[in-house]
Amino acid sequence: MNRLLGCILVLFLFSAGELMSQTVSADPVAKLRNQRNYAQAYNQAIEAIKAGDYSRAAVFLDKALEFSANAPEALLQRAKIFFTYQDYDASLQDLETLLKNKPETGEAWYLEGLLWMIHDSVPRALQCMNEAIRRSYTTDEAFFYRGVLKTLQGDYSGAIYDYTMAIDKNPNYTIAFHERASVRLMVKDLQGALYDYRMAVGLDSMFLTAYNNMGQLKMILGDYQGAVEDFSRVVRLDPANHQAFNNRGQAYYLMGEYPKAVEDFYAAVVIDSAYAAAWNNLGNAYAKMEKYEEATTYYTKALQIDSGFAVAYLNRGFVNELLGKLENACADWNMAFSLGRKEAEKYIKECK
C-alpha cells in the first residue's frame, strides 16, 4: 500500500462556496460581526492557500474557527493542511467534527478514507470511500483509491470497475492503468493486463515498474524477446536495477541463451550480493551448460543467504545426482521436502 499512498494528492479547493457558519452569540449585532470576521479570516486563509503558504493559511483558519467553531468549509481546509503536514490525527479530528454536523460533505469522506488507508484500516477506509462516492464525490481519485481498497479485500471485479471509472474520468491516469493491469493479471485476464501495461508506458515512458511488470507478463505469454526488450529498457534507464537484470536473465534462460543469462545474473548479484534468487538462477544457467561444480557453488551461495530456499535445495540435489553424489543429493531433496517442496518426495524414493 505504501507505494500507492505515495500518489495521494490533496487538492485544495479555493472556492469557498456558501459560508455556513455557526456564530457564538445570539445578539444580532454580534452575530453579524462574527460572520464578517469569520468571512474575512476564511478568505485570507484561501488566499494563503493559493499562494502555497499553508502555515499562514492554518493561522487564518484557526482564527476563522474562533468565530464559527464548526464551520464545515474551514474545518475541511484545515484538515487538508493537517494532512499535508502529516498531522493525521488532527486532520481526522477536524473531519469527524465536520461530518458530525454536515455528513453530506463527500470530499470529507474521501479525505477520511485516505487517512484510514494510512492507518492500515482497510474496512473503515473502504466504508469512507463508499460514502464519498454515494455523496457525489465522484472524482477519478475517489474511484482509484476505492479500487485500491477493493483489491486489498480481494474484490477484484469491483476493483476493475473502479479503476475503469477512474480511467473514464481521466484517460491519462497512468497509475490506474497499471493497477488495473495488476488486478487483471490476478484474474488471469492476461491480454487485458498486457493492454493496460502498454497504456501505462505509453502515457509515461519512464514508468520502469510498468516495463518490468510487462516484461514478466510477456514471459508468461511466451514472448521472451518482447520481455528482453522491456527489461533492457529498464536497465538502460536504471543500471542499478538488480531485479530487471535478473528478470532479463530469466528471459534469456528461457530462450536457451545461457551465456547471456549468466551475464545478467552476475550483474544482478554484483549490484546486490544478497540476492539469493539470482544466485540460484546462476546455478541453473551453469547446470544447463553442464558446468555442475560451478552450479553447485552458486546454489550453495543462495542457501548461505537464505537457508529456507527450498528450490535451491531441490536444484542442488539434481546437480549432485549428476555429479554422482547421491548421498548429498538425497540430503538436499529431504531438505527441500521438509521446506514444503512436495515434488521432492518422488526423488527421495531414489535414495532408498
N, C-alpha and C positions, 0 to 999 in steps of 0.2 A: 504493500500500500504506500510506502514512503515515496517511491518514485512518482506515483500518481498525485500524491498530495503536494509534491513539489510543483505541480502545474496549477495549483489553486491561485486564482487571481481575484482579489476583492475589488469590485468595480464601485467606485464612489459615484453615486447619482447626485448630480448637483441641483436638480430641480426640486425645490423644497415642497412643492405641491401645497395643499391646504394646510395651514399651521393649526393643528388641533391641540390646543394647549389647555391644561387644567390649572387654573390660577389658584393662588394661595389665599385669596381674600374674596369675601362676598361683597365688599364695598365696590360699587360700580366704578368709582374713580380709580381705586387701587387696582381693580381688575383690568381696566383699560391701560393703566401704567405698566402692569406686569406683562400684558400682551405685547405692548410696544417694546419693552425691554427685552422680552423673550425673542421677538422677531429680529431685533437689532443684533443680539448676540448670535442667534442662529445664522443669520445671513453673513455675519462676519466669519463664522466657522466655515460656511460654504465657500466663501472667497479664499480662505486659507487653504482649504482642501484643493481648490482649483489650482492654487499656487504650489501645491505639493508640500505645504508646511503643516504637517499633521499634528505636531506638538502644539503649535499655536491654535490649530483648529480645536484640539481637545480642551484647551483652556476656555475658549469661547463656548463650547458645548457644555462644559461644566457650569458656566455662568448662566447659559440659557436654561439649564435644568434646575437651577435655583429658583427661577421664576415659574417654571412649569415642570414639576418633578417627573411626570410620566409622559411627557410629550413624545409620541412614537417616532417622529422623524429625527429628533435629536438623539434619542436612545439608539436608533438604528445606525446613524452616522458615527456615534461614539463607539458602538460595538464593532463597527468596521475598523476604526482606528486601533482599538484594543487588539483586534485580530491581526492587523498589520504589524503591530509591535509584539506579537506573540504573547500577549497577556490574555490567554484563552479563558481563564476563569472569570475575569472581569467582563470580557465580551459576552460570555454565556449568561452572566448575571443580568446585563442590560437587555439581552434578547428575551430572557424569561420574563422580565418585568414588562417589556413591550408586549409580548404575546399574551400575557395575562389580561391586558387592557384592550389589545387590538389583535385578536387571533387571526384576522383575515389578512395580515401582512405576510404575503407569500415570500418575499425576499428574506424576511427574518427567519422563517422556517428553513429556507435554503442555507443561510449562514449558520444556523444552529446545527443543521445536518453536517456541514463541513467540520464544525467543532467536535461533534461526536465521532466523526471519522478520525480526527486527530487523536481522540481519546480511545480509539480502537473499540468503540461501542457500535458495532455494525447494525444490530437491530434498531437501536434508537436513531442512528443516523438515517437509516432507510425510512423509518417512520416519519422523520422530519422532511426528507426529500419528497416522499409521497404527499405529505401535507402541502409542501411548497407548490408542487405541480397542481394539486387539487385547488389551491388558492390562486391559480392562474399565473404562477411564476414559472413560465414555460420557456426559459432560455435554453440555449444549447448546453451551457454548463450544468444546468439543473438535470437535464436528461443524461448528460455524460456521467456525472457523479452518481446518479441513481443506477446507471448501468454498471459502474464500478462496484457498487454495493451489492447489486443483484449477482454479479459474478462471484463475489466473495461468499455469497449464500448459496451458490450452486444453481441459481435460477438463470440458466444460460439463454433460454429463449427470450426471457424477459430482458436480459442484458442486451441481446442483439437488437431487440425492439428499441430500447432506449438509445443505444449507440446510433441506430439508424435515424431516430428522431433528431439526435444532435447533429448528425451529418446533413439531414434535410434542412435544418435551420442554418447550418454553416458548412457549406460544401468544401471549405478549405480547412476543416477541423482535422488536422493531421493525426493527433493522438487518438481521436475517436476511431479513425480507420484502423490504426494499429491495434487498439484494444478489441475492436470488433473482430479483427483477424485472429487474435489470440483465442477468443471465445469460439469462433467458427472452427478453429483447429481442435478445440476440446470436443466439439460435437461431430467431428470427422467431416466437416464441410471443407475439404482441402482446397478445392478450386475457388470457393468463396473467400477463404483465407488468403490464398495467393493474390486474388484480385485486390483485396484490402491492403496487403503489404505493398503491392505495386502502386496503389493510390497514395499510400503514405510516403513512399520515397519519391514519388512524382511531385508531391507537394513540398517535400523537404529533402533535397539531395544530400544533406549532411546528417540525416537520421540514421546513424550507424546501427543502432539496435534493431531497427526495422530491416536493414540489409542483412544483418546477422541472422535474424529470425526467418527471413525469407529464404536465405541460403539453406537453413536447416530444413525448411519445408520442402524445398526443391530436392534435397537428398531423399526425403521420404517419397517424393513423387518419381524418383529415379533420374532426375535431371541433374546429374553430377557436374557437368560442365557449367550449367547455369549457376549452380551452387558455388563453384570455384570463382566465377566472376563476381558474385555478391561478396564472398569473403575477401576476395582480392581488393575490392573497393574499400572494405573496412580497414584492412591492414595498411593500405596505401595512405589513408587519411588518419589512421591511428596505429602507428607502428608498434605501440606498446600493448596492443590488444591481444593478450595471450589466448583468449577463448577463440578469437577469429582465426588465429594461426592453427590452433588445434582442430577447429571445425574444417578449415580448408584441407588440413592433413587428412582428416577422415574422408573428405570427398575424393582426394587423390587416391587414398587407400581403396575405396570402393571402385575406382576406375582402374585399379591394378597398377597404378604408377607409384610403386613403393619408394623409390629414391626421393621423389618429390614429397611424398608423405613424411618420410624421415626428416627431411629438411624443415618442414613446417612444425613437426612435433618437437624437434630440437629448439626451434625458435621459441615455441611456447614455454619450454622448461627453462630456457635462458632468461626469459622475462620473469617467470615465476617458478623457481626451483621446487616449490612445494605443491606443484600442480600434479597430483597423483594420476589423474585421468590421462594426461599427456604422456607420462612415463609408461603407463600401461599400453597406450597406443603405440609408443615407440617399440615396446616389446612385440606387439602384434605385427608391426611392419617388418621387424627383423626376422620374426618367425616365418613370415611369408617369403622372405629372401633366403630362408633356410640357414640363417645365422643364429643357431639355437642358443649358444653360450651367451651371445650378446643379448638375446631376447630375455634369457633368464635374469641377467643383470638388471635389466630395466623393470621387469616385473617385481624383482626384489626391492628395487628403489621405490616403486609405487607402494609396496607393502610396508616399507620403513616409514613412509609418510602417513599411510592410512592402514593400520593393522586390521581394520574391518572391511577391507576392499575385497569382497568375495570373488568378483570377476577376475581380479589379478591372481588370486589363488588358483582358480579354475584354469586360467590360461597358462600359468606356470606349470601346473600339473601336466597339461598337454605337451609342453616343451620338454619337461623332464622325462616324460614317457618316450618321446622321440630321441632323447639322448640315452635311452636305455636305463634311466634311473627310476625304475618303477616304484621303489620304496619311497623316494621323495615325491613322486607323482601322487601316490596314494595318500601321503600326508597332506599334500596340497588339496586334493579333492575332498578329503574329510573335513578340512578347514572350511572349504567353500560350502560344503553341505551344512555344516554347523552354523554358518552365517546366512543360511537361507536360500542358497542356490540348489534347488531341488534336482536340477538336471545332473548334478554331480553324482547322484546316487547310482546311476547306471554305470558310471566309470569306476566307482568304488567296487562294484562287483568284480571288476578285473583284478582286484587286489586279493581276492580270496582264493 
